[in-house]
Amino acid sequence: MNMLLQELDNMVVYSLIIINKAGGLVFNRDFNPALNKISVNDLLVLAGTFHGVHAITKSLTPSSLGIPSKERTGIEVLESSQFRLTCFQTFTGTKFLLFTEPHQPNVDTIIHKVYELYADYVMKNPFYQLEMPIRCEAFERGLMSYIRAK
Amino acid sequence: MVVYSFYVFDRHAECIYKKKWAPRPGSSSRVPQPNGVSDDQPQSKALSAEDDAKLVFGTIFSLRNMVRKLGGPEDNFISYRTGHYKLHYYETPTSLKFVMVTDTKTNNLRIVLHQIYVSLYVEYVVKNPLSPVEHPEGAGVNCELFELGVEQFVTASLQN
């Protein structure tokens, strides 16, 4: 029992959400039950809200900085007292949201590895329809073995 | 560290204080285009200070609710960072919201915002008998001492 608890303590990636370029939820997986369980409906709302907020934060870039609109970025890291949310946006507009423990190091590496898995198992899957929910066993298997090994 | 702006919102989502700081001379990274075309998009120019405050409130409101939903009612939204700026957030138990926008290298400013609340807002605004409790028409904090205090606080203790 103690071993099991320790193992749970060591896993610090809470969950992964993938949002397509239109703000729709295409994938979500919980790895650690530290965060509240929320219904799929609420999760869809969350994905849409985050998509909108991401766009607003991009336009909130102080104009005195003189950064051209193309180079502005939206939220990259969000911190709360219980978790940290790292957002990685690909060039095509897909967003990867990784919820981790507040002090988890190397989140960038993890998120890039997840992107790699996505590119390999989802985008190269001939049966995958773009912008649709991801139902791909190989991707989930790869994801699980990578995150669990952390 | 560089402070870009500072906002205070009351519990009715009204922006009761906002202040923007101009960048220090020479710190602007704007480069004139060779063909003489400005790279600023007109849409961002059209944003007035009021629009900015509304957008900031919308953002922190959504993010706060998102954080509460995921982390439980005791969880607090602290800050977010984009590639170019960082927004710090502090909410008092009475739902007053303090927001400060700084450069990305700044550490957590929660304590600083708490200090502004305790030593400036409470001292000069709450304890001022002439200061309105509610701000129905966006009257805002009309208190010279508070404004002076914030100004001094930011220029002296932060911009070094």
Interface residues (C-beta under 8 A of the other chain):
Chain A: L35 N36 I38 D42 L46 T49 F50 G52 V53 I56 T57 K58 S59 L60 T61 P62 S63 S64 L65 G66 I67 P68 S69 E71 R72 T73 G74 I75 E76 V77 L78 E79 S80 S81 Q82 F83 F99
Chain B: Y4 S5 K20 A22 P23 S28 S29 R30 D39 D40 Q41 Q43 S44 K45 L47 D52 L55 V56 G58 T59 S62 L63 M66 V67 K69 L70 G71 G72 E74 D75 N76 F77 I78 S79 Y80 R81 T82 G83 H84 Y85 L87 V101 N108
